[in-house]
Amino acid sequence: IHTPRTHIEQINLANNVTTNTTIGPLPGVPDAKTFWAEVVGTGAVSCTVKIWGSRKSTYAAATVVLLSTLAPSGTTEAVDAAAVSLATYPYYFVTTETITGTGATVRAEVFY
């Protein structure tokens, strides 16, 4: 018999990112999960965060699968989240791109 969980777990995938970068490998999580991204700064802020899954612990274009593209955009603070994913991979990688806004920082998490 499966006992439902009574709380949500979260893993911080990226924190205080200010440049285009690749982060990982990060531990994958089983079951249903939601990927979430936030950008915070002064004035207009935006970024692109891509979440990748892989069975290998090294990032290479030929061995990763794009799971989600998040694009938070707004004034001072913005968030974006993906629909629930059931895909299970041993490793995640996060890439950040096109971070804009004065003092903009990016954070990404997975909730499961």
C-alpha positions as CSV (number, residue, x, y, z in Angstrom):
1,I,0.0,0.0,0.0
2,H,1.3,3.4,-1.0
3,T,1.2,6.0,1.7
4,P,0.9,9.5,0.3
5,R,3.4,12.1,1.4
6,T,2.2,14.9,3.6
7,H,4.6,17.6,2.4
8,I,6.5,18.8,-0.6
9,E,10.2,18.3,-1.0
10,Q,12.4,20.7,-2.9
11,I,15.9,20.8,-4.3
12,N,17.7,24.0,-5.1
13,L,19.1,23.5,-8.7
14,A,20.6,27.0,-9.1
15,N,21.0,30.0,-6.8
16,N,22.2,33.5,-7.3
17,V,23.2,32.9,-10.9
18,T,24.2,36.1,-12.8
19,T,25.8,34.8,-16.0
20,N,25.1,32.3,-18.8
21,T,26.2,29.0,-17.3
22,T,25.7,25.2,-17.1
23,I,25.1,23.8,-13.6
24,G,25.3,20.1,-12.7
25,P,25.2,17.2,-12.4
26,L,22.4,17.4,-9.9
27,P,20.5,14.5,-8.5
28,G,17.4,13.5,-10.3
29,V,14.2,12.8,-8.4
30,P,11.5,10.1,-9.1
31,D,7.8,10.5,-9.4
32,A,5.9,13.7,-10.3
33,K,7.9,16.9,-10.1
34,T,7.6,20.6,-11.1
35,F,10.5,22.7,-12.3
36,W,10.4,26.4,-11.2
37,A,12.6,29.4,-11.9
38,E,12.8,33.0,-10.6
39,V,14.7,36.1,-11.7
40,V,15.1,39.1,-9.3
41,G,16.7,42.4,-10.0
42,T,15.9,46.1,-10.5
43,G,13.5,47.3,-13.2
44,A,12.7,45.0,-16.1
45,V,14.2,41.5,-15.5
46,S,14.1,38.3,-17.6
47,C,16.1,35.1,-18.3
48,T,15.8,31.7,-19.9
49,V,16.4,28.6,-17.7
50,K,16.5,25.2,-19.4
51,I,16.3,21.9,-17.4
52,W,18.0,18.9,-18.9
53,G,17.8,15.2,-18.0
54,S,20.6,12.7,-18.5
55,R,21.6,9.2,-17.7
56,K,25.2,10.4,-17.6
57,S,26.9,12.6,-15.1
58,T,28.6,14.7,-17.7
59,Y,26.9,17.4,-19.8
60,A,27.1,16.8,-23.6
61,A,24.6,17.9,-26.2
62,A,24.3,14.3,-27.5
63,T,23.5,12.8,-24.1
64,V,21.0,15.2,-22.5
65,V,17.3,15.6,-23.1
66,L,15.5,19.0,-22.7
67,L,12.8,18.6,-20.1
68,S,11.7,22.2,-19.7
69,T,12.3,25.7,-20.8
70,L,11.4,28.4,-18.3
71,A,11.3,32.1,-19.2
72,P,10.4,34.3,-16.2
73,S,10.0,38.0,-17.3
74,G,8.6,41.0,-15.4
75,T,9.4,44.0,-13.3
76,T,11.7,43.5,-10.3
77,E,10.8,39.9,-9.8
78,A,9.3,37.2,-12.0
79,V,8.7,33.4,-11.8
80,D,7.8,30.7,-14.3
81,A,7.1,27.0,-13.7
82,A,6.6,23.9,-15.9
83,A,3.7,21.6,-15.9
84,V,4.2,18.4,-13.9
85,S,6.9,16.1,-15.4
86,L,6.9,12.3,-14.8
87,A,10.2,11.8,-16.6
88,T,12.8,10.2,-14.3
89,Y,16.5,10.7,-15.0
90,P,19.5,10.0,-12.7
91,Y,20.9,13.5,-13.3
92,Y,19.7,17.0,-14.1
93,F,21.6,19.9,-15.6
94,V,20.5,23.5,-15.6
95,T,21.5,26.1,-18.2
96,T,20.9,29.8,-17.8
97,E,20.8,32.2,-20.8
98,T,19.9,35.8,-21.6
99,I,19.8,37.1,-18.0
100,T,18.8,40.8,-18.2
101,G,18.1,43.5,-15.6
102,T,20.2,45.5,-13.3
103,G,21.6,43.2,-10.6
104,A,19.5,40.3,-11.9
105,T,20.0,36.9,-10.2
106,V,18.4,33.6,-11.2
107,R,17.2,30.7,-9.0
108,A,15.8,27.4,-10.1
109,E,14.3,24.6,-8.0
110,V,12.5,21.3,-8.5
111,F,9.5,20.5,-6.2
112,Y,8.4,16.9,-5.8
